[in-house]
Amino acid sequence: MAPRRSTGSKTPSKTPADPRRRNRRGRKRQETYSSYIFRVLRQIHPDTGISKKAMDVMNSFVGDIFERLAMEAGRLARNNDKATLSSREIQTAVRLHLPGDLARHAISEGSKSIAKFTANKSSISA
């Protein structure tokens, strides 16, 4: 026995009734660091603004550095026959890619964040 057809219209409509919903489905989400860049700018220079072009440049810069560090950390993990990235691989990638004082500052901030995370994680589970 064949499945029953609905009693509505003979051909199903492929476009939604609401034209605003049509564009939302096909749109891919664009990941950006703009809000975080702006927060840091406010912490460092509260009275300074940033143009859209400058924000695009900074966003591209942060994305590029992130990708370089992730690729290097992945290479380091693969060379040591590990399947999981740890803070140690990230720290080594930072030392390799960032110059002197910037690397030291990044490592200290990362270590501080990891310590805060583990302290918070242990207080929740306890």
N, CA, C and O atoms as a Tinker XYZ file with bonds, in Angstrom:
   504  protein
     1  N      0.837000   -1.173000    0.000000    73     2
     2  CA     0.000000    0.000000    0.000000    64     1     3
     3  C      0.886000    1.241000    0.000000    63     2     4     5
     4  O      1.835000    1.316000    0.781000    81     3
     5  N      0.599000    2.208000   -0.852000    73     3     6
     6  CA     1.378000    3.438000   -0.996000    64     5     7
     7  C      1.082000    4.393000    0.151000    63     6     8     9
     8  O     -0.026000    4.392000    0.686000    81     7
     9  N      2.084000    5.226000    0.543000    73     7    10
    10  CA     1.826000    6.180000    1.622000    64     9    11
    11  C      0.792000    7.210000    1.195000    63    10    12    13
    12  O      0.700000    7.562000    0.019000    81    11
    13  N      0.035000    7.676000    2.135000    73    11    14
    14  CA    -1.029000    8.638000    1.887000    64    13    15
    15  C     -0.474000   10.038000    1.683000    63    14    16    17
    16  O      0.463000   10.437000    2.373000    81    15
    17  N     -1.027000   10.771000    0.765000    73    15    18
    18  CA    -0.645000   12.172000    0.540000    64    17    19
    19  C     -1.481000   13.070000    1.416000    63    18    20    21
    20  O     -2.613000   12.741000    1.771000    81    19
    21  N     -0.898000   14.235000    1.769000    73    19    22
    22  CA    -1.662000   15.195000    2.564000    64    21    23
    23  C     -2.731000   15.823000    1.693000    63    22    24    25
    24  O     -2.625000   15.825000    0.467000    81    23
    25  N     -3.748000   16.350000    2.322000    73    23    26
    26  CA    -4.872000   16.922000    1.585000    64    25    27
    27  C     -4.643000   18.371000    1.206000    63    26    28    29
    28  O     -5.524000   19.008000    0.628000    81    27
    29  N     -3.454000   18.908000    1.527000    73    27    30
    30  CA    -3.135000   20.306000    1.217000    64    29    31
    31  C     -2.889000   20.487000   -0.269000    63    30    32    33
    32  O     -3.480000   19.777000   -1.084000    81    31
    33  N     -2.031000   21.421000   -0.633000    73    31    34
    34  CA    -1.738000   21.674000   -2.042000    64    33    35
    35  C     -1.004000   20.478000   -2.638000    63    34    36    37
    36  O     -0.341000   19.724000   -1.925000    81    35
    37  N     -1.126000   20.315000   -3.941000    73    35    38
    38  CA    -0.543000   19.152000   -4.615000    64    37    39
    39  C      0.982000   19.186000   -4.642000    63    38    40    41
    40  O      1.622000   18.145000   -4.495000    81    39
    41  N      1.577000   20.375000   -4.831000    73    39    42
    42  CA     3.036000   20.480000   -4.847000    64    41    43
    43  C      3.496000   21.200000   -3.594000    63    42    44    45
    44  O      3.019000   22.295000   -3.293000    81    43
    45  N      4.419000   20.595000   -2.861000    73    43    46
    46  CA     4.897000   21.264000   -1.643000    64    45    47
    47  C      5.729000   22.494000   -1.991000    63    46    48    49
    48  O      6.491000   22.490000   -2.958000    81    47
    49  N      5.573000   23.533000   -1.197000    73    47    50
    50  CA     6.299000   24.774000   -1.410000    64    49    51
    51  C      7.715000   24.632000   -0.871000    63    50    52    53
    52  O      7.912000   24.215000    0.270000    81    51
    53  N      8.704000   24.981000   -1.696000    73    51    54
    54  CA    10.093000   24.873000   -1.258000    64    53    55
    55  C     10.577000   26.124000   -0.558000    63    54    56    57
    56  O     11.541000   26.059000    0.205000    81    55
    57  N      9.948000   27.250000   -0.787000    73    55    58
    58  CA    10.356000   28.494000   -0.132000    64    57    59
    59  C      9.453000   28.741000    1.063000    63    58    60    61
    60  O      8.244000   28.529000    0.974000    81    59
    61  N     10.016000   29.185000    2.180000    73    59    62
    62  CA     9.194000   29.452000    3.359000    64    61    63
    63  C      8.266000   30.639000    3.119000    63    62    64    65
    64  O      8.523000   31.490000    2.268000    81    63
    65  N      7.191000   30.672000    3.885000    73    63    66
    66  CA     6.205000   31.739000    3.730000    64    65    67
    67  C      6.787000   33.091000    4.120000    63    66    68    69
    68  O      6.470000   34.108000    3.503000    81    67
    69  N      7.631000   33.104000    5.133000    73    67    70
    70  CA     8.213000   34.356000    5.606000    64    69    71
    71  C      9.518000   34.630000    4.828000    63    70    72    73
    72  O     10.464000   33.852000    4.942000    81    71
    73  N      9.584000   35.709000    4.051000    73    71    74
    74  CA    10.790000   35.958000    3.237000    64    73    75
    75  C     12.032000   36.256000    4.067000    63    74    76    77
    76  O     13.148000   36.094000    3.575000    81    75
    77  N     11.863000   36.690000    5.321000    73    75    78
    78  CA    13.032000   36.975000    6.168000    64    77    79
    79  C     13.762000   35.693000    6.551000    63    78    80    81
    80  O     14.979000   35.716000    6.732000    81    79
    81  N     13.052000   34.582000    6.679000    73    79    82
    82  CA    13.671000   33.318000    7.085000    64    81    83
    83  C     14.426000   32.664000    5.944000    63    82    84    85
    84  O     15.282000   31.813000    6.184000    81    83
    85  N     14.132000   33.038000    4.719000    73    83    86
    86  CA    14.758000   32.417000    3.563000    64    85    87
    87  C     16.268000   32.656000    3.564000    63    86    88    89
    88  O     17.029000   31.732000    3.277000    81    87
    89  N     16.717000   33.867000    3.878000    73    87    90
    90  CA    18.139000   34.197000    3.842000    64    89    91
    91  C     18.895000   33.637000    5.038000    63    90    92    93
    92  O     20.101000   33.408000    4.940000    81    91
    93  N     18.244000   33.414000    6.133000    73    91    94
    94  CA    18.929000   32.971000    7.350000    64    93    95
    95  C     19.470000   31.556000    7.223000    63    94    96    97
    96  O     20.511000   31.232000    7.794000    81    95
    97  N     18.762000   30.708000    6.474000    73    95    98
    98  CA    19.169000   29.314000    6.408000    64    97    99
    99  C     20.498000   29.149000    5.674000    63    98   100   101
   100  O     21.340000   28.365000    6.112000    81    99
   101  N     20.704000   29.855000    4.587000    73    99   102
   102  CA    21.891000   29.675000    3.778000    64   101   103
   103  C     23.099000   30.457000    4.258000    63   102   104   105
   104  O     24.193000   30.275000    3.724000    81   103
   105  N     22.937000   31.313000    5.241000    73   103   106
   106  CA    24.024000   32.158000    5.693000    64   105   107
   107  C     24.985000   31.395000    6.594000    63   106   108   109
   108  O     24.556000   30.718000    7.528000    81   107
   109  N     26.279000   31.500000    6.319000    73   107   110
   110  CA    27.278000   30.864000    7.181000    64   109   111
   111  C     27.748000   31.872000    8.216000    63   110   112   113
   112  O     27.923000   33.055000    7.925000    81   111
   113  N     27.945000   31.379000    9.426000    73   111   114
   114  CA    28.356000   32.258000   10.513000    64   113   115
   115  C     29.797000   32.692000   10.343000    63   114   116   117
   116  O     30.671000   31.865000   10.082000    81   115
   117  N     30.050000   33.974000   10.488000    73   115   118
   118  CA    31.397000   34.511000   10.361000    64   117   119
   119  C     31.999000   34.678000   11.759000    63   118   120   121
   120  O     31.517000   35.484000   12.556000    81   119
   121  N     33.043000   33.920000   12.045000    73   119   122
   122  CA    33.684000   34.038000   13.348000    64   121   123
   123  C     34.628000   35.228000   13.331000    63   122   124   125
   124  O     35.388000   35.418000   12.381000    81   123
   125  N     34.574000   36.022000   14.385000    73   123   126
   126  CA    35.398000   37.214000   14.454000    64   125   127
   127  C     35.850000   37.448000   15.894000    63   126   128   129
   128  O     35.198000   37.018000   16.846000    81   127
   129  N     36.963000   38.130000   16.028000    73   127   130
   130  CA    37.513000   38.453000   17.343000    64   129   131
   131  C     37.257000   39.911000   17.708000    63   130   132   133
   132  O     37.838000   40.419000   18.667000    81   131
   133  N     36.400000   40.583000   16.960000    73   131   134
   134  CA    36.209000   42.030000   17.111000    64   133   135
   135  C     35.806000   42.443000   18.521000    63   134   136   137
   136  O     36.352000   43.400000   19.068000    81   135
   137  N     34.859000   41.729000   19.108000    73   135   138
   138  CA    34.390000   42.124000   20.441000    64   137   139
   139  C     35.508000   41.992000   21.481000    63   138   140   141
   140  O     35.610000   42.809000   22.396000    81   139
   141  N     36.347000   40.956000   21.332000    73   139   142
   142  CA    37.439000   40.752000   22.279000    64   141   143
   143  C     38.538000   41.797000   22.082000    63   142   144   145
   144  O     39.119000   42.288000   23.049000    81   143
   145  N     38.814000   42.128000   20.831000    73   143   146
   146  CA    39.801000   43.173000   20.533000    64   145   147
   147  C     39.340000   44.494000   21.120000    63   146   148   149
   148  O     40.133000   45.240000   21.694000    81   147
   149  N     38.052000   44.777000   20.973000    73   147   150
   150  CA    37.510000   46.029000   21.485000    64   149   151
   151  C     37.581000   46.075000   23.014000    63   150   152   153
   152  O     37.871000   47.125000   23.589000    81   151
   153  N     37.315000   44.935000   23.678000    73   151   154
   154  CA    37.408000   44.886000   25.141000    64   153   155
   155  C     38.826000   45.170000   25.625000    63   154   156   157
   156  O     39.024000   45.906000   26.591000    81   155
   157  N     39.801000   44.586000   24.954000    73   155   158
   158  CA    41.203000   44.809000   25.329000    64   157   159
   159  C     41.578000   46.264000   25.097000    63   158   160   161
   160  O     42.268000   46.870000   25.916000    81   159
   161  N     41.123000   46.828000   23.974000    73   159   162
   162  CA    41.386000   48.238000   23.688000    64   161   163
   163  C     40.812000   49.123000   24.786000    63   162   164   165
   164  O     41.456000   50.086000   25.201000    81   163
   165  N     39.611000   48.811000   25.260000    73   163   166
   166  CA    38.985000   49.589000   26.338000    64   165   167
   167  C     39.772000   49.475000   27.647000    63   166   168   169
   168  O     39.852000   50.442000   28.405000    81   167
   169  N     40.350000   48.311000   27.916000    73   167   170
   170  CA    41.149000   48.132000   29.131000    64   169   171
   171  C     42.432000   48.941000   29.063000    63   170   172   173
   172  O     42.840000   49.549000   30.053000    81   171
   173  N     43.072000   48.952000   27.895000    73   171   174
   174  CA    44.375000   49.596000   27.745000    64   173   175
   175  C     44.221000   51.098000   27.527000    63   174   176   177
   176  O     44.868000   51.895000   28.208000    81   175
   177  N     43.376000   51.484000   26.589000    73   175   178
   178  CA    43.149000   52.904000   26.255000    64   177   179
   179  C     41.649000   53.191000   26.232000    63   178   180   181
   180  O     41.021000   53.093000   25.178000    81   179
   181  N     41.067000   53.544000   27.379000    73   179   182
   182  CA    39.608000   53.723000   27.447000    64   181   183
   183  C     39.054000   54.828000   26.539000    63   182   184   185
   184  O     37.889000   54.769000   26.147000    81   183
   185  N     39.861000   55.823000   26.202000    73   183   186
   186  CA    39.348000   56.946000   25.414000    64   185   187
   187  C     39.674000   56.834000   23.928000    63   186   188   189
   188  O     39.404000   57.769000   23.174000    81   187
   189  N     40.245000   55.722000   23.491000    73   187   190
   190  CA    40.643000   55.559000   22.097000    64   189   191
   191  C     39.651000   54.669000   21.366000    63   190   192   193
   192  O     39.191000   53.663000   21.905000    81   191
   193  N     39.321000   55.049000   20.119000    73   191   194
   194  CA    38.431000   54.257000   19.286000    64   193   195
   195  C     39.214000   53.504000   18.225000    63   194   196   197
   196  O     40.441000   53.592000   18.168000    81   195
   197  N     38.501000   52.760000   17.381000    73   195   198
   198  CA    39.133000   52.008000   16.303000    64   197   199
   199  C     38.189000   51.991000   15.110000    63   198   200   201
   200  O     36.987000   51.775000   15.263000    81   199
   201  N     38.739000   52.220000   13.922000    73   199   202
   202  CA    37.925000   52.238000   12.711000    64   201   203
   203  C     37.604000   50.821000   12.260000    63   202   204   205
   204  O     38.217000   49.861000   12.727000    81   203
   205  N     36.647000   50.693000   11.357000    73   203   206
   206  CA    36.244000   49.387000   10.833000    64   205   207
   207  C     37.405000   48.722000   10.089000    63   206   208   209
   208  O     37.631000   47.521000   10.235000    81   207
   209  N     38.137000   49.500000    9.295000    73   207   210
   210  CA    39.269000   48.939000    8.559000    64   209   211
   211  C     40.357000   48.450000    9.516000    63   210   212   213
   212  O     40.928000   47.377000    9.317000    81   211
   213  N     40.639000   49.233000   10.546000    73   211   214
   214  CA    41.649000   48.837000   11.532000    64   213   215
   215  C     41.196000   47.584000   12.283000    63   214   216   217
   216  O     42.010000   46.712000   12.589000    81   215
   217  N     39.899000   47.497000   12.577000    73   215   218
   218  CA    39.372000   46.316000   13.256000    64   217   219
   219  C     39.492000   45.092000   12.347000    63   218   220   221
   220  O     39.796000   43.998000   12.822000    81   219
   221  N     39.256000   45.265000   11.051000    73   219   222
   222  CA    39.417000   44.156000   10.108000    64   221   223
   223  C     40.866000   43.683000   10.053000    63   222   224   225
   224  O     41.134000   42.483000    9.990000    81   223
   225  N     41.802000   44.638000   10.078000    73   223   226
   226  CA    43.224000   44.289000   10.066000    64   225   227
   227  C     43.589000   43.533000   11.341000    63   226   228   229
   228  O     44.279000   42.515000   11.283000    81   227
   229  N     43.132000   44.025000   12.485000    73   227   230
   230  CA    43.429000   43.361000   13.758000    64   229   231
   231  C     42.804000   41.971000   13.810000    63   230   232   233
   232  O     43.421000   41.025000   14.299000    81   231
   233  N     41.583000   41.852000   13.307000    73   231   234
   234  CA    40.895000   40.564000   13.288000    64   233   235
   235  C     41.658000   39.562000   12.422000    63   234   236   237
   236  O     41.806000   38.397000   12.792000    81   235
   237  N     42.138000   40.024000   11.276000    73   235   238
   238  CA    42.919000   39.176000   10.388000    64   237   239
   239  C     44.238000   38.772000   11.052000    63   238   240   241
   240  O     44.673000   37.626000   10.940000    81   239
   241  N     44.862000   39.712000   11.736000    73   239   242
   242  CA    46.122000   39.452000   12.431000    64   241   243
   243  C     45.943000   38.399000   13.523000    63   242   244   245
   244  O     46.736000   37.462000   13.617000    81   243
   245  N     44.909000   38.548000   14.344000    73   243   246
   246  CA    44.668000   37.600000   15.438000    64   245   247
   247  C     44.358000   36.214000   14.871000    63   246   248   249
   248  O     44.849000   35.206000   15.378000    81   247
   249  N     43.545000   36.172000   13.821000    73   247   250
   250  CA    43.230000   34.885000   13.197000    64   249   251
   251  C     44.462000   34.205000   12.628000    63   250   252   253
   252  O     44.615000   32.989000   12.740000    81   251
   253  N     45.341000   34.991000   12.015000    73   251   254
   254  CA    46.568000   34.449000   11.435000    64   253   255
   255  C     47.489000   33.893000   12.516000    63   254   256   257
   256  O     48.032000   32.797000   12.368000    81   255
   257  N     47.668000   34.644000   13.604000    73   255   258
   258  CA    48.525000   34.180000   14.709000    64   257   259
   259  C     47.937000   32.918000   15.339000    63   258   260   261
   260  O     48.664000   31.976000   15.656000    81   259
   261  N     46.620000   32.907000   15.517000    73   259   262
   262  CA    45.954000   31.734000   16.086000    64   261   263
   263  C     46.209000   30.507000   15.219000    63   262   264   265
   264  O     46.530000   29.433000   15.727000    81   263
   265  N     46.062000   30.674000   13.911000    73   263   266
   266  CA    46.262000   29.551000   12.999000    64   265   267
   267  C     47.708000   29.065000   13.016000    63   266   268   269
   268  O     47.959000   27.860000   13.017000    81   267
   269  N     48.657000   29.997000   13.030000    73   267   270
   270  CA    50.077000   29.608000   13.078000    64   269   271
   271  C     50.408000   28.835000   14.347000    63   270   272   273
   272  O     51.095000   27.814000   14.303000    81   271
   273  N     49.907000   29.336000   15.492000    73   271   274
   274  CA    50.186000   28.659000   16.764000    64   273   275
   275  C     49.538000   27.285000   16.806000    63   274   276   277
   276  O     50.136000   26.330000   17.301000    81   275
   277  N     48.320000   27.179000   16.290000    73   275   278
   278  CA    47.628000   25.888000   16.291000    64   277   279
   279  C     48.345000   24.886000   15.394000    63   278   280   281
   280  O     48.492000   23.719000   15.757000    81   279
   281  N     48.792000   25.339000   14.221000    73   279   282
   282  CA    49.509000   24.441000   13.313000    64   281   283
   283  C     50.824000   23.959000   13.941000    63   282   284   285
   284  O     51.158000   22.776000   13.868000    81   283
   285  N     51.556000   24.876000   14.550000    73   283   286
   286  CA    52.839000   24.512000   15.175000    64   285   287
   287  C     52.616000   23.577000   16.356000    63   286   288   289
   288  O     53.362000   22.612000   16.526000    81   287
   289  N     51.601000   23.847000   17.174000    73   287   290
   290  CA    51.308000   22.986000   18.320000    64   289   291
   291  C     50.889000   21.597000   17.844000    63   290   292   293
   292  O     51.256000   20.594000   18.455000    81   291
   293  N     50.130000   21.537000   16.762000    73   291   294
   294  CA    49.743000   20.241000   16.202000    64   293   295
   295  C     50.942000   19.465000   15.706000    63   294   296   297
   296  O     51.036000   18.255000   15.913000    81   295
   297  N     51.869000   20.167000   15.043000    73   295   298
   298  CA    53.095000   19.528000   14.576000    64   297   299
   299  C     53.903000   18.978000   15.750000    63   298   300   301
   300  O     54.417000   17.861000   15.692000    81   299
   301  N     54.009000   19.778000   16.820000    73   299   302
   302  CA    54.758000   19.340000   18.006000    64   301   303
   303  C     54.117000   18.108000   18.638000    63   302   304   305
   304  O     54.814000   17.179000   19.044000    81   303
   305  N     52.787000   18.105000   18.720000    73   303   306
   306  CA    52.096000   16.953000   19.304000    64   305   307
   307  C     52.300000   15.711000   18.436000    63   306   308   309
   308  O     52.534000   14.621000   18.957000    81   307
   309  N     52.211000   15.871000   17.116000    73   307   310
   310  CA    52.394000   14.742000   16.205000    64   309   311
   311  C     53.810000   14.188000   16.292000    63   310   312   313
   312  O     54.010000   12.975000   16.238000    81   311
   313  N     54.803000   15.085000   16.427000    73   311   314
   314  CA    56.194000   14.631000   16.538000    64   313   315
   315  C     56.436000   13.840000   17.814000    63   314   316   317
   316  O     57.312000   12.977000   17.856000    81   315
   317  N     55.659000   14.131000   18.856000    73   315   318
   318  CA    55.798000   13.413000   20.122000    64   317   319
   319  C     54.787000   12.274000   20.247000    63   318   320   321
   320  O     54.576000   11.750000   21.341000    81   319
   321  N     54.164000   11.890000   19.136000    73   319   322
   322  CA    53.192000   10.785000   19.096000    64   321   323
   323  C     52.051000   10.976000   20.079000    63   322   324   325
   324  O     51.660000   10.038000   20.773000    81   323
   325  N     51.513000   12.195000   20.141000    73   323   326
   326  CA    50.369000   12.481000   21.005000    64   325   327
   327  C     49.193000   12.905000   20.139000    63   326   328   329
   328  O     49.371000   13.547000   19.104000    81   327
   329  N     47.997000   12.542000   20.569000    73   327   330
   330  CA    46.792000   12.878000   19.809000    64   329   331
   331  C     46.096000   14.117000   20.367000    63   330   332   333
   332  O     45.197000   14.659000   19.725000    81   331
   333  N     46.499000   14.568000   21.547000    73   331   334
   334  CA    45.830000   15.683000   22.207000    64   333   335
   335  C     46.800000   16.834000   22.416000    63   334   336   337
   336  O     47.935000   16.644000   22.853000    81   335
   337  N     46.326000   18.033000   22.094000    73   335   338
   338  CA    47.130000   19.229000   22.365000    64   337   339
   339  C     47.029000   19.565000   23.845000    63   338   340   341
   340  O     45.933000   19.596000   24.404000    81   339
   341  N     48.154000   19.813000   24.472000    73   339   342
   342  CA    48.154000   20.236000   25.865000    64   341   343
   343  C     48.705000   21.654000   25.944000    63   342   344   345
   344  O     49.137000   22.224000   24.941000    81   343
   345  N     48.685000   22.208000   27.137000    73   343   346
   346  CA    49.206000   23.560000   27.318000    64   345   347
   347  C     50.701000   23.616000   27.026000    63   346   348   349
   348  O     51.229000   24.666000   26.658000    81   347
   349  N     51.376000   22.493000   27.188000    73   347   350
   350  CA    52.814000   22.460000   26.925000    64   349   351
   351  C     53.125000   22.688000   25.441000    63   350   352   353
   352  O     54.058000   23.422000   25.114000    81   351
   353  N     52.354000   22.067000   24.543000    73   351   354
   354  CA    52.560000   22.277000   23.106000    64   353   355
   355  C     52.251000   23.713000   22.709000    63   354   356   357
   356  O     52.962000   24.309000   21.900000    81   355
   357  N     51.187000   24.263000   23.281000    73   355   358
   358  CA    50.824000   25.649000   22.978000    64   357   359
   359  C     51.930000   26.591000   23.462000    63   358   360   361
   360  O     52.309000   27.529000   22.761000    81   359
   361  N     52.434000   26.335000   24.651000    73   359   362
   362  CA    53.497000   27.164000   25.215000    64   361   363
   363  C     54.758000   27.121000   24.349000    63   362   364   365
   364  O     55.395000   28.150000   24.128000    81   363
   365  N     55.113000   25.940000   23.863000    73   363   366
   366  CA    56.284000   25.818000   23.000000    64   365   367
   367  C     56.059000   26.529000   21.673000    63   366   368   369
   368  O     56.972000   27.168000   21.151000    81   367
   369  N     54.850000   26.423000   21.122000    73   367   370
   370  CA    54.530000   27.111000   19.867000    64   369   371
   371  C     54.619000   28.621000   20.042000    63   370   372   373
   372  O     55.088000   29.323000   19.146000    81   371
   373  N     54.171000   29.125000   21.192000    73   371   374
   374  CA    54.256000   30.557000   21.476000    64   373   375
   375  C     55.715000   30.981000   21.551000    63   374   376   377
   376  O     56.087000   32.023000   21.011000    81   375
   377  N     56.550000   30.175000   22.220000    73   375   378
   378  CA    57.981000   30.500000   22.312000    64   377   379
   379  C     58.650000   30.531000   20.943000    63   378   380   381
   380  O     59.544000   31.341000   20.700000    81   379
   381  N     58.211000   29.646000   20.052000    73   379   382
   382  CA    58.819000   29.575000   18.729000    64   381   383
   383  C     58.371000   30.716000   17.812000    63   382   384   385
   384  O     59.154000   31.187000   16.986000    81   383
   385  N     57.125000   31.162000   17.950000    73   383   386
   386  CA    56.569000   32.115000   16.991000    64   385   387
   387  C     56.568000   33.569000   17.448000    63   386   388   389
   388  O     56.628000   34.474000   16.616000    81   387
   389  N     56.501000   33.805000   18.744000    73   387   390
   390  CA    56.441000   35.194000   19.211000    64   389   391
   391  C     57.811000   35.633000   19.709000    63   390   392   393
   392  O     58.535000   34.832000   20.302000    81   391
   393  N     58.179000   36.888000   19.481000    73   391   394
   394  CA    59.500000   37.359000   19.898000    64   393   395
   395  C     59.567000   37.653000   21.397000    63   394   396   397
   396  O     58.573000   38.042000   22.010000    81   395
   397  N     60.747000   37.462000   21.973000    73   395   398
   398  CA    61.146000   37.743000   23.340000    64   397   399
   399  C     60.114000   38.087000   24.385000    63   398   400   401
   400  O     59.481000   37.207000   24.970000    81   399
   401  N     59.947000   39.390000   24.617000    73   399   402
   402  CA    59.104000   39.872000   25.704000    64   401   403
   403  C     57.635000   39.541000   25.467000    63   402   404   405
   404  O     56.898000   39.266000   26.414000    81   403
   405  N     57.213000   39.567000   24.220000    73   403   406
   406  CA    55.823000   39.248000   23.884000    64   405   407
   407  C     55.518000   37.790000   24.218000    63   406   408   409
   408  O     54.433000   37.475000   24.704000    81   407
   409  N     56.481000   36.900000   23.954000    73   407   410
   410  CA    56.311000   35.484000   24.283000    64   409   411
   411  C     56.229000   35.283000   25.787000    63   410   412   413
   412  O     55.385000   34.531000   26.273000    81   411
   413  N     57.108000   35.956000   26.523000    73   411   414
   414  CA    57.092000   35.832000   27.992000    64   413   415
   415  C     55.766000   36.301000   28.564000    63   414   416   417
   416  O     55.198000   35.655000   29.444000    81   415
   417  N     55.274000   37.426000   28.062000    73   415   418
   418  CA    53.996000   37.971000   28.534000    64   417   419
   419  C     52.844000   37.026000   28.187000    63   418   420   421
   420  O     51.968000   36.787000   29.018000    81   419
   421  N     52.842000   36.490000   26.970000    73   419   422
   422  CA    51.782000   35.570000   26.549000    64   421   423
   423  C     51.790000   34.303000   27.394000    63   422   424   425
   424  O     50.731000   33.801000   27.770000    81   423
   425  N     52.986000   33.780000   27.696000    73   423   426
   426  CA    53.090000   32.561000   28.502000    64   425   427
   427  C     52.610000   32.810000   29.922000    63   426   428   429
   428  O     51.926000   31.965000   30.499000    81   427
   429  N     52.959000   33.964000   30.496000    73   427   430
   430  CA    52.507000   34.248000   31.863000    64   429   431
   431  C     50.992000   34.425000   31.920000    63   430   432   433
   432  O     50.352000   33.972000   32.869000    81   431
   433  N     50.413000   35.083000   30.910000    73   431   434
   434  CA    48.953000   35.240000   30.876000    64   433   435
   435  C     48.258000   33.895000   30.681000    63   434   436   437
   436  O     47.229000   33.623000   31.299000    81   435
   437  N     48.825000   33.063000   29.822000    73   435   438
   438  CA    48.256000   31.730000   29.611000    64   437   439
   439  C     48.321000   30.877000   30.857000    63   438   440   441
   440  O     47.360000   30.186000   31.192000    81   439
   441  N     49.443000   30.920000   31.545000    73   439   442
   442  CA    49.598000   30.154000   32.791000    64   441   443
   443  C     48.615000   30.636000   33.846000    63   442   444   445
   444  O     48.033000   29.838000   34.580000    81   443
   445  N     48.435000   31.952000   33.913000    73   443   446
   446  CA    47.477000   32.523000   34.868000    64   445   447
   447  C     46.055000   32.051000   34.555000    63   446   448   449
   448  O     45.291000   31.730000   35.466000    81   447
   449  N     45.702000   32.010000   33.261000    73   447   450
   450  CA    44.367000   31.563000   32.859000    64   449   451
   451  C     44.145000   30.094000   33.177000    63   450   452   453
   452  O     43.067000   29.710000   33.631000    81   451
   453  N     45.161000   29.268000   32.940000    73   451   454
   454  CA    45.038000   27.840000   33.221000    64   453   455
   455  C     44.900000   27.603000   34.719000    63   454   456   457
   456  O     44.111000   26.758000   35.141000    81   455
   457  N     45.660000   28.342000   35.527000    73   455   458
   458  CA    45.558000   28.208000   36.987000    64   457   459
   459  C     44.162000   28.610000   37.468000    63   458   460   461
   460  O     43.583000   27.955000   38.335000    81   459
   461  N     43.637000   29.683000   36.900000    73   459   462
   462  CA    42.286000   30.137000   37.271000    64   461   463
   463  C     41.245000   29.099000   36.864000    63   462   464   465
   464  O     40.310000   28.827000   37.617000    81   463
   465  N     41.404000   28.521000   35.680000    73   463   466
   466  CA    40.471000   27.504000   35.197000    64   465   467
   467  C     40.477000   26.267000   36.084000    63   466   468   469
   468  O     39.416000   25.775000   36.468000    81   467
   469  N     41.668000   25.758000   36.415000    73   467   470
   470  CA    41.747000   24.545000   37.230000    64   469   471
   471  C     41.232000   24.792000   38.646000    63   470   472   473
   472  O     40.616000   23.915000   39.252000    81   471
   473  N     41.489000   26.000000   39.171000    73   471   474
   474  CA    40.973000   26.313000   40.510000    64   473   475
   475  C     39.446000   26.369000   40.489000    63   474   476   477
   476  O     38.787000   25.878000   41.406000    81   475
   477  N     38.897000   26.965000   39.449000    73   475   478
   478  CA    37.443000   27.065000   39.328000    64   477   479
   479  C     36.828000   25.691000   39.097000    63   478   480   481
   480  O     35.774000   25.381000   39.653000    81   479
   481  N     37.477000   24.869000   38.284000    73   479   482
   482  CA    36.980000   23.523000   37.993000    64   481   483
   483  C     36.967000   22.661000   39.252000    63   482   484   485
   484  O     36.016000   21.916000   39.488000    81   483
   485  N     38.017000   22.762000   40.055000    73   483   486
   486  CA    38.085000   21.944000   41.266000    64   485   487
   487  C     37.095000   22.426000   42.320000    63   486   488   489
   488  O     36.585000   21.621000   43.100000    81   487
   489  N     36.816000   23.732000   42.355000    73   487   490
   490  CA    35.853000   24.232000   43.342000    64   489   491
   491  C     34.426000   23.846000   42.966000    63   490   492   493
   492  O     33.581000   23.693000   43.848000    81   491
   493  N     34.144000   23.685000   41.680000    73   491   494
   494  CA    32.810000   23.277000   41.246000    64   493   495
   495  C     32.581000   21.803000   41.542000    63   494   496   497
   496  O     31.506000   21.425000   42.007000    81   495
   497  N     33.583000   20.965000   41.277000    73   495   498
   498  CA    33.419000   19.526000   41.479000    64   497   499
   499  C     33.473000   19.137000   42.957000    63   498   500   501
   500  O     32.967000   18.076000   43.326000    81   499
   501  N     34.066000   19.958000   43.797000    73   499   502
   502  CA    34.189000   19.624000   45.225000    64   501   503
   503  C     32.917000   19.913000   45.983000    63   502   504
   504  O     32.855000   19.688000   47.192000    81   503
